[in-house]
Amino acid sequence: MISILLGCGLRRAELAALRREEIQVRQGHWAIVDLVGKGNHVRTVPMPVWVKDAVEGG
């Protein structure tokens, strides 16, 4: 969880609402898609490879 917060710059509420289906490959890169954040803004957040590895590994 900490790697997602740091690597992707998510807020605590965004992490709490995150679903596994929102982590997808877009244009050859991992990303968190359609993330509804502060002020109900929808955004796509790039996910570094080391964060994806941490999510899959534990």
N, CA, C and O atoms as a DFTB+ gen file, in Angstrom:
232 C
 N C O
     1  1       0.825      -1.191       0.000
     2  2       0.000       0.000       0.000
     3  2       0.867       1.251       0.000
     4  3       0.559       2.233      -0.675
     5  1       1.941       1.204       0.756
     6  2       2.815       2.375       0.821
     7  2       3.474       2.632      -0.528
     8  3       3.663       3.784      -0.921
     9  1       3.825       1.560      -1.240
    10  2       4.449       1.755      -2.545
    11  2       3.486       2.431      -3.522
    12  3       3.915       3.238      -4.348
    13  1       2.197       2.115      -3.439
    14  2       1.217       2.769      -4.306
    15  2       1.072       4.240      -3.932
    16  3       1.000       5.103      -4.807
    17  1       1.029       4.523      -2.640
    18  2       0.921       5.913      -2.199
    19  2       2.108       6.741      -2.682
    20  3       1.937       7.842      -3.206
    21  1       3.302       6.206      -2.500
    22  2       4.505       6.949      -2.868
    23  2       4.759       6.965      -4.370
    24  3       5.034       8.017      -4.945
    25  1       4.666       5.801      -5.004
    26  2       5.005       5.693      -6.417
    27  2       4.011       6.337      -7.352
    28  3       4.387       6.831      -8.415
    29  1       2.747       6.340      -6.971
    30  2       1.699       6.876      -7.833
    31  2       1.161       8.217      -7.345
    32  3       0.437       8.896      -8.074
    33  1       1.500       8.596      -6.143
    34  2       1.034       9.875      -5.616
    35  2      -0.443       9.894      -5.276
    36  3      -1.085      10.939      -5.382
    37  1      -0.993       8.763      -4.872
    38  2      -2.407       8.708      -4.526
    39  2      -2.663       9.280      -3.140
    40  3      -1.787       9.269      -2.275
    41  1      -3.854       9.770      -2.950
    42  2      -4.292      10.203      -1.629
    43  2      -4.834       8.974      -0.894
    44  3      -5.140       7.955      -1.513
    45  1      -4.948       9.083       0.428
    46  2      -5.419       7.940       1.231
    47  2      -6.800       7.474       0.798
    48  3      -7.040       6.272       0.679
    49  1      -7.697       8.399       0.564
    50  2      -9.062       8.040       0.160
    51  2      -9.063       7.363      -1.210
    52  3      -9.846       6.443      -1.446
    53  1      -8.192       7.812      -2.112
    54  2      -8.110       7.188      -3.431
    55  2      -7.608       5.756      -3.307
    56  3      -8.104       4.863      -3.995
    57  1      -6.634       5.529      -2.440
    58  2      -6.123       4.178      -2.230
    59  2      -7.186       3.282      -1.599
    60  3      -7.316       2.115      -1.967
    61  1      -7.936       3.823      -0.660
    62  2      -8.974       3.040       0.007
    63  2     -10.077       2.617      -0.968
    64  3     -10.670       1.550      -0.809
    65  1     -10.351       3.445      -1.968
    66  2     -11.410       3.146      -2.931
    67  2     -10.897       2.381      -4.152
    68  3     -11.686       2.003      -5.018
    69  1      -9.593       2.150      -4.230
    70  2      -8.993       1.506      -5.402
    71  2      -9.437       0.054      -5.523
    72  3      -9.435      -0.694      -4.545
    73  1      -9.817      -0.332      -6.739
    74  2     -10.178      -1.714      -7.045
    75  2      -9.144      -2.295      -7.994
    76  3      -8.527      -1.572      -8.776
    77  1      -8.963      -3.584      -7.921
    78  2      -7.963      -4.261      -8.749
    79  2      -8.231      -4.062     -10.241
    80  3      -7.286      -4.005     -11.028
    81  1      -9.483      -3.958     -10.639
    82  2      -9.832      -3.780     -12.045
    83  2      -9.341      -2.447     -12.604
    84  3      -9.211      -2.293     -13.819
    85  1      -9.071      -1.497     -11.737
    86  2      -8.617      -0.184     -12.185
    87  2      -7.139      -0.163     -12.561
    88  3      -6.667       0.815     -13.141
    89  1      -6.398      -1.231     -12.240
    90  2      -4.996      -1.326     -12.622
    91  2      -4.940      -2.061     -13.949
    92  3      -5.241      -3.253     -14.019
    93  1      -4.553      -1.349     -15.007
    94  2      -4.585      -1.898     -16.358
    95  2      -3.341      -1.469     -17.139
    96  3      -2.603      -0.571     -16.735
    97  1      -3.141      -2.141     -18.264
    98  2      -2.083      -1.732     -19.195
    99  2      -2.709      -0.780     -20.198
   100  3      -3.697      -1.112     -20.853
   101  1      -2.134       0.391     -20.312
   102  2      -2.581       1.381     -21.292
   103  2      -1.369       1.840     -22.087
   104  3      -0.388       2.321     -21.519
   105  1      -1.443       1.693     -23.381
   106  2      -0.379       2.094     -24.299
   107  2       0.965       1.491     -23.897
   108  3       2.000       2.152     -23.983
   109  1       0.942       0.240     -23.460
   110  2       2.159      -0.475     -23.120
   111  2       2.717      -0.182     -21.738
   112  3       3.806      -0.651     -21.410
   113  1       1.999       0.584     -20.916
   114  2       2.465       0.940     -19.576
   115  2       1.346       0.658     -18.565
   116  3       0.162       0.771     -18.883
   117  1       1.740       0.295     -17.363
   118  2       0.762       0.077     -16.295
   119  2       0.230       1.414     -15.810
   120  3       0.972       2.391     -15.719
   121  1      -1.058       1.453     -15.501
   122  2      -1.686       2.685     -15.036
   123  2      -2.907       2.348     -14.187
   124  3      -3.492       1.270     -14.298
   125  1      -3.266       3.291     -13.350
   126  2      -4.532       3.220     -12.621
   127  2      -5.488       4.107     -13.400
   128  3      -5.293       5.319     -13.486
   129  1      -6.525       3.497     -13.969
   130  2      -7.411       4.225     -14.874
   131  2      -8.713       4.605     -14.189
   132  3      -9.179       3.931     -13.270
   133  1      -9.280       5.693     -14.657
   134  2     -10.579       6.185     -14.189
   135  2     -10.627       6.323     -12.666
   136  3     -11.609       5.945     -12.027
   137  1      -9.569       6.861     -12.108
   138  2      -9.492       7.077     -10.661
   139  2     -10.249       8.355     -10.318
   140  3      -9.928       9.433     -10.820
   141  1     -11.247       8.227      -9.466
   142  2     -12.026       9.389      -9.041
   143  2     -11.372       9.947      -7.789
   144  3     -11.299       9.280      -6.757
   145  1     -10.900      11.174      -7.896
   146  2     -10.156      11.767      -6.798
   147  2     -10.842      12.986      -6.206
   148  3     -12.064      13.129      -6.253
   149  1     -10.034      13.836      -5.662
   150  2     -10.496      15.045      -4.989
   151  2     -11.328      15.901      -5.956
   152  3     -10.929      16.136      -7.097
   153  1     -12.462      16.349      -5.487
   154  2     -13.345      17.166      -6.321
   155  2     -14.026      16.378      -7.414
   156  3     -14.502      16.957      -8.391
   157  1     -14.083      15.046      -7.265
   158  2     -14.692      14.143      -8.239
   159  2     -14.052      14.226      -9.625
   160  3     -14.704      13.944     -10.630
   161  1     -12.777      14.614      -9.676
   162  2     -12.049      14.614     -10.937
   163  2     -11.624      13.184     -11.269
   164  3     -11.125      12.456     -10.411
   165  1     -11.826      12.803     -12.509
   166  2     -11.427      11.477     -12.971
   167  2     -10.086      11.629     -13.671
   168  3      -9.911      12.499     -14.523
   169  1      -9.128      10.757     -13.293
   170  2      -7.798      10.845     -13.887
   171  2      -7.208       9.450     -14.070
   172  3      -7.662       8.472     -13.475
   173  1      -6.192       9.397     -14.905
   174  2      -5.418       8.181     -15.107
   175  2      -4.032       8.438     -14.553
   176  3      -3.389       9.425     -14.912
   177  1      -3.565       7.556     -13.680
   178  2      -2.289       7.733     -12.993
   179  2      -1.316       6.668     -13.477
   180  3      -1.612       5.477     -13.378
   181  1      -0.147       7.076     -14.004
   182  2       0.843       6.078     -14.404
   183  2       1.387       5.331     -13.193
   184  3       1.552       5.906     -12.117
   185  1       1.666       4.040     -13.380
   186  2       2.178       3.213     -12.294
   187  2       3.582       2.730     -12.672
   188  3       3.736       1.996     -13.648
   189  1       4.598       3.129     -11.919
   190  2       5.951       2.645     -12.207
   191  2       6.035       1.120     -12.080
   192  3       5.258       0.502     -11.353
   193  1       6.972       0.540     -12.787
   194  2       7.133      -0.919     -12.798
   195  2       7.415      -1.443     -11.400
   196  3       6.914      -2.503     -11.024
   197  1       8.220      -0.708     -10.617
   198  2       8.551      -1.192      -9.276
   199  2       7.321      -1.232      -8.374
   200  3       7.255      -2.058      -7.463
   201  1       6.358      -0.364      -8.610
   202  2       5.111      -0.382      -7.831
   203  2       4.281      -1.598      -8.250
   204  3       3.731      -2.293      -7.395
   205  1       4.187      -1.857      -9.546
   206  2       3.441      -3.021     -10.035
   207  2       4.051      -4.307      -9.487
   208  3       3.323      -5.219      -9.095
   209  1       5.379      -4.385      -9.456
   210  2       6.049      -5.561      -8.901
   211  2       5.731      -5.737      -7.412
   212  3       5.532      -6.858      -6.942
   213  1       5.684      -4.622      -6.677
   214  2       5.368      -4.690      -5.249
   215  2       3.923      -5.133      -5.022
   216  3       3.642      -5.868      -4.075
   217  1       3.014      -4.693      -5.877
   218  2       1.608      -5.073      -5.759
   219  2       1.431      -6.556      -6.045
   220  3       0.692      -7.243      -5.339
   221  1       2.098      -7.047      -7.065
   222  2       1.989      -8.460      -7.414
   223  2       2.688      -9.371      -6.409
   224  3       2.246     -10.494      -6.163
   225  1       3.779      -8.881      -5.834
   226  2       4.569      -9.708      -4.928
   227  2       4.029      -9.802      -3.527
   228  3       4.397     -10.718      -2.792
   229  1       3.190      -8.912      -3.140
   230  2       2.767      -8.998      -1.756
   231  2       1.549      -8.275      -1.496
   232  3       1.071      -8.260      -0.362
